[in-house]
């Protein structure tokens, strides 16, 4: 029998975080038809779509209305102040890309008739209260993408 | 529609297993086929595999043919994977049931498997954070514990539910799981121990949360009229319900009242022709302690907001109004996503057969339900079972 050879081969053990493990959406017009939402965020405006046909306020923003199938939607401003409906703090079990932020607060914010989940920055769990006012904050990622968060109102 | 029964079931030991996804499949398959004399893998015509995230946890898709290959099955009528996150196994049972009831297949296997332990557990947590809408909820760190933490906070705020009452759910289910040899957790957990365990996402402590679990299980379904060919003690499927409202947080019917669960309960009771008081055993989806409390309410065993008092008064223990999670629940047994509903069904069959240890046996039980929620509790899935044909 011939001798069996053994060879150590190289492979990259450190892999850059692939795009599909990035929690933030692709925001530009090449990747989504709601890029205006993110353009508005860059101007410090939190907006969403409202159906021109049946009047339904939609969250998240859409390109069609699921209630009446109309694609006649308009962008409307949600304002910049909301109210905390519920909140918690991520202490254990953070996903990749969030570990350095731990602990961080997460809340459900009532704003202009919607209930949206969001990070609550500049806050400790013990200091937050249900019903407390929170103010819109825009965060910018290193690659220029933007997202919304809230901070306790002064 | 034909009536359907489960005639065999088998499962792995659940927990942090020193075994691969493929090992788990083979262990459960052998256990199941060994438990029944005259069904061989080649007899299986329909194979439904409940698997929530094999592509994330084990980097493998198209898993139903792998289960078939490893277990020597050559499906000739139906084969598919069913994904409904934490209810993926329940989806497999429902489709297998529909296959047999409709006449599409005469012998169907509902299988469930999940390998959740990874070398890097941050990656596992990442997988669990794309269950809710990743771009609008997951992006905010909203994985299961923070979502159910806020659910608990609102329930406490609106109804006065206490941390102690929630801890009692964990203590109860861990007590029953000490008598379940395949359960992930085999030790008693006291209310004090729950309250002093590390805080995951306030107000939820570690023992308010079900574990990360490896496990697999399978059950074989046949027309009820054929069941006696395979066993004297089949498990009869008598009804089912499933409902979904919304997905992102903004579009849920309510945070503190699970409307889709109430709809699924009504549909289950209607199709099974039973009342909620007929239910002797309820295998509930206690992914978090608050979940089980809200499930007592949605099933209508107590009034809305009364779930905390319901456990404080001992009602969900064996001997109370309903035996909730005498298997040990997800809190005690672990929660291998795709396998969970299959494990629940097998335990109900063993209850009816009198094969479980005395300390968690529900004597003379006739009717059972198994229930699973998935996502932001926006989907609920239930199956009703009976000891006798109905």
Interface residues (C-beta under 8 A of the other chain):
Chain A: X21 X23 X24 X25 X59 X60 X85 X86 X87 X88 X89 X90 X91 X92 X93 X94 X95 X96 X97 X98 X99 X101 X104 X106 X107 X108 X114 X115 X116 X117 X118 X119 X125 X130 X147
Chain B: X122 X123 X125 X126 X128 X129 X130 X133 X134 X135 X136 X137 X138 X139 X140 X141 X142 X143 X145 X146 X149 X150 X151 X153 X154 X157 X198 X199 X200 X201 X202 X203 X204 X206 X248 X249 X250 X251 X255
